[in-house]
Amino acid sequence: MKFIILARYRSGSNLLAYGIKQHPRVEVKHEILNLVCIAPDPRRYLDPDFIKKTYSIEKQDGLRVIGFKLMYGQATSVELEEDYFGPLADNENIRNINKWLIDNNLSKHAFEHLWQQINNDNEIRIIHLVRRNKLHAYVSLQLAIKEGNWVNKKYYSIKDGLIININDLESWFKKGEEFYQFYKNFFKHHNLLEIHYDDLSQNYSQTLKRVFLFLRLQSKGWYTPAITKQNTYKIPEIIQNFEEIREYFKNTRWSSYFNE
């Protein structure tokens, strides 16, 4: 059995991956198409059999299921734009990869065949993880970038607060909706299970059991989170200009994100 955890950044993919790893018959690889992975050796990602080789592992006793995390936009021209991660990001990997592409007369679309490789393999099951409140995801992303801290450690500079650019936030909301619809359609011929971060965080064990059933695995016992929540502050405590942006989005389809 092959699977992918599909999600947008800061939607709980680490929480889900660590939970799935608790099953003895599952291996979950990291984000193999992450910029951090591509930058050291971009050429190997041009391999037309890259995804097939990723799933080709040596036989291990009892191992039955293998998957990896795949974030929206990874290995696409969209992610290679300098503003992809927002105003706090200073991404050296993006610059290095773009330079390599230029030096080798390749376009920013050079790695997108990897998505097609995934799409061509209908045996790959898709676990689509969605976070309902997109404002929370955006704030989490900016905090992770600010501290260089992506998993398990508490945030310490929250007291300094964030000043959110309204245009950047609105772009984040719109792009998220576009990504969601695109990938729902892109994987329409795959077995796909959609779960929500809210359910995962509030009903962890039951949600994991749904995932294991989807992966045709028996699950036993009660599962506990292997990682802890990094941010324990309320959003209005973190965003310095919270009232300003809440007023701006008051009559939009995103207004519910600001109901703290």
Secondary structure in CASP SS format (residue, H / E / C, confidence):
PFRMAT SS
TARGET T0000
AUTHOR 0000-0000-0000
METHOD secondary structure of the structure
MODEL  1
M C 1.00
K E 1.00
F E 1.00
I E 1.00
I E 1.00
L E 1.00
A E 1.00
R C 1.00
Y C 1.00
R C 1.00
S C 1.00
G C 1.00
S H 1.00
N H 1.00
L H 1.00
L H 1.00
A H 1.00
Y H 1.00
G H 1.00
I H 1.00
K C 1.00
Q C 1.00
H C 1.00
P C 1.00
R C 1.00
V E 1.00
E E 1.00
V E 1.00
K E 1.00
H C 1.00
E C 1.00
I C 1.00
L C 1.00
N C 1.00
L H 1.00
V H 1.00
C H 1.00
I H 1.00
A C 1.00
P C 1.00
D C 1.00
P H 1.00
R H 1.00
R H 1.00
Y H 1.00
L H 1.00
D C 1.00
P C 1.00
D C 1.00
F H 1.00
I H 1.00
K H 1.00
K H 1.00
T H 1.00
Y H 1.00
S C 1.00
I C 1.00
E C 1.00
K C 1.00
Q C 1.00
D C 1.00
G C 1.00
L C 1.00
R C 1.00
V E 1.00
I E 1.00
G E 1.00
F E 1.00
K E 1.00
L E 1.00
M E 1.00
Y C 1.00
G C 1.00
Q C 1.00
A C 1.00
T C 1.00
S C 1.00
V C 1.00
E C 1.00
L C 1.00
E C 1.00
E C 1.00
D C 1.00
Y C 1.00
F C 1.00
G C 1.00
P C 1.00
L C 1.00
A C 1.00
D C 1.00
N C 1.00
E H 1.00
N H 1.00
I H 1.00
R H 1.00
N H 1.00
I H 1.00
N H 1.00
K H 1.00
W H 1.00
L H 1.00
I H 1.00
D H 1.00
N C 1.00
N C 1.00
L C 1.00
S C 1.00
K C 1.00
H C 1.00
A C 1.00
F C 1.00
E C 1.00
H H 1.00
L H 1.00
W H 1.00
Q H 1.00
Q H 1.00
I H 1.00
N H 1.00
N H 1.00
D C 1.00
N C 1.00
E C 1.00
I E 1.00
R E 1.00
I E 1.00
I E 1.00
H E 1.00
L E 1.00
V E 1.00
R C 1.00
R C 1.00
N C 1.00
K H 1.00
L H 1.00
H H 1.00
A H 1.00
Y H 1.00
V H 1.00
S H 1.00
L H 1.00
Q H 1.00
L H 1.00
A H 1.00
I H 1.00
K H 1.00
E H 1.00
G C 1.00
N C 1.00
W C 1.00
V C 1.00
N C 1.00
K C 1.00
K C 1.00
Y C 1.00
Y C 1.00
S C 1.00
I H 1.00
K H 1.00
D H 1.00
G C 1.00
L E 1.00
I C 1.00
I C 1.00
N C 1.00
I H 1.00
N H 1.00
D H 1.00
L H 1.00
E H 1.00
S H 1.00
W H 1.00
F H 1.00
K H 1.00
K H 1.00
G H 1.00
E H 1.00
E H 1.00
F H 1.00
Y H 1.00
Q H 1.00
F H 1.00
Y H 1.00
K H 1.00
N H 1.00
F H 1.00
F C 1.00
K C 1.00
H C 1.00
H C 1.00
N C 1.00
L E 1.00
L E 1.00
E E 1.00
I E 1.00
H E 1.00
Y H 1.00
D H 1.00
D H 1.00
L H 1.00
S H 1.00
Q H 1.00
N C 1.00
Y H 1.00
S H 1.00
Q H 1.00
T H 1.00
L H 1.00
K H 1.00
R H 1.00
V H 1.00
F H 1.00
L H 1.00
F H 1.00
L C 1.00
R C 1.00
L C 1.00
Q C 1.00
S C 1.00
K C 1.00
G C 1.00
W C 1.00
Y C 1.00
T C 1.00
P C 1.00
A C 1.00
I C 1.00
T C 1.00
K C 1.00
Q C 1.00
N C 1.00
T C 1.00
Y C 1.00
K C 1.00
I H 1.00
P H 1.00
E H 1.00
I H 1.00
I E 1.00
Q C 1.00
N C 1.00
F H 1.00
E H 1.00
E H 1.00
I H 1.00
R H 1.00
E H 1.00
Y H 1.00
F C 1.00
K C 1.00
N C 1.00
T C 1.00
R C 1.00
W C 1.00
S H 1.00
S H 1.00
Y H 1.00
F H 1.00
N C 1.00
E C 1.00
END
